[in-house]
Amino acid sequence: MKNVTITMADEVARWARIEAAKREMSLARWVGELLRARMEDDAEYELAMRRSLARTPRVLREKEETP
């Protein structure tokens, strides 16, 4: 585990402490879990994007010819 110091506006800090308390967590643990969830979401998105871009394109609808 790594300890870090973060700076935030007073109203943000107050809100964050309340949110952490609602979950019976320390502020540090709650912020750490939020960041981990964001990291996992980003990793899942990147994997899905790579899979999608690796697919062979296919025609969804044939182009109509103009008379």
Residue, then its C-alpha position, 0 to 999 in steps of 0.5 A: m500500500k502507498n500513502v498519498t496526500i490529496t488536496m480538495a476544496d473544503e466542501v468536497a472534503r466534507w461531502a467525501r467524509i460523509e459519503a465514506a462514513k455512510r459506508e462505514m469506511s475511512l475516507a482514505r479507503w473509500v477514495g482508494e476503492l473509488l479509484r480502483a473501480r475507475m481503473e478497472d472500468d477503464a481497463e474493461y473499456e480498453l479491452a472491449m475497444r481493442r476487441s471491437l476494433a480487431r473485428t473484420p468490418r461487415v456491410l450492414r446495408e448494401k448501398e442503393e444504386t442511383p438510376 
